[in-house]
């Protein structure tokens, strides 16, 4: 029996771009000889994907699966819209979403052989992007929104919010593209970097020094308002998301977009 470790498999995968099972088979066939395994993969056409791994894959498709058990979202990236619109591509990403709903995010690993096969078939850098699983929790609601035939997908989880309002928030998320749910989630170093930049801008405008703190605070709040869901104006209007949900609570959201 060939002798090789998991690290050998990983090294072969990184070197060739081949899938895990293909790398294992090649090392077994070569009795653990790394270079021979590389040659085996090349001869089988399984190493070609490596030359595509650094190519842009800004197209693709988002799929959503939902049931009484919760909701799941999977984003599958491709290089071209042509590939993303194929029946095989759509079936694959939907199967992934269904599996994640049933088994959790770890289910994606089971699709690696099919992903590798598709990479070689379409000769593109096919890659899994955002993966999310929101299990149902008693007392909470989930809205799952798919936009543009899979160009964008949203999962938003709330409590004490009626279904119509929660769906409206899902639509808003696709529109406004927030990065964070609340300002507490924004990394402190990111905030400080922005505050420092805004202070320099304020100074360069010739504003009175005693007014700098108040001006910068206002600009930082506006910066949060662009990025933080609860502080965004619903569809760009004055009413904030935090006001629209009333006494309800938003627990989480996931946004995946193509392009």
LINLIN-V803744 format. One record per backbone hydrogen bond with DSSP energy under -0.5 kcal/mol. NH is the residue of the N-H (numbers start at 1). CO is the residue of the C=O. Records with the same first field share a line. If there is no record, write none. Layout:
NH->CO ; CO
This chain:
4->2
9->5
10->6
11->7
12->8
13->9
14->10
15->11
16->12
17->13
23->19
24->20
25->21
26->22
27->23
28->24
29->25
30->26
31->28
32->27
33->30
34->32
37->33
38->34
39->35
40->36
41->37
42->38
43->39
44->40
45->42
46->41
47->41
50->16 ; 47
51->48
52->49
53->49 ; 50
55->52
59->78
61->76
62->150
63->74
65->72
67->70
70->67
71->134
72->65
73->132
74->63
75->130
76->61
77->75 ; 127
78->59
84->80
85->81
86->83
90->86
91->87
92->88
93->89
94->90
95->91
96->92
97->93
98->94
99->95
100->96
101->97
102->98
103->99
104->100
107->104
108->105
109->106
110->107
111->108
112->109
115->111
116->112
117->113
118->114
119->115
120->116
121->117
122->118
123->119
124->119
126->124
127->77
129->75
132->73
134->71
135->133
136->69
140->137
141->158
143->156
144->142
145->143 ; 154
147->145 ; 152
150->147
151->147
152->147
153->256
154->145
155->254
156->143
157->252
158->141
159->249
160->139
166->162
167->163
168->164
169->165
170->166
171->167
172->168
173->169
174->170
175->171
176->172
177->173
179->227
180->227
185->182
186->183
191->187
192->188
193->189
194->190
195->191
196->192
197->193
198->194
199->195
200->196
201->197
202->198
203->199
204->200
205->201 ; 202
206->203
207->202
211->208
212->208 ; 209
215->211
216->212
217->213
218->214
219->215
220->216
221->217
222->218
223->219
224->220
225->221
226->222 ; 223
227->223 ; 224
228->224
229->180 ; 227
230->181
231->228
232->228 ; 229
234->239
236->233
237->234
241->232
242->230
244->240
245->241
246->243
248->245
249->159
251->157 ; 249
252->157
254->155
256->153
258->151
259->58
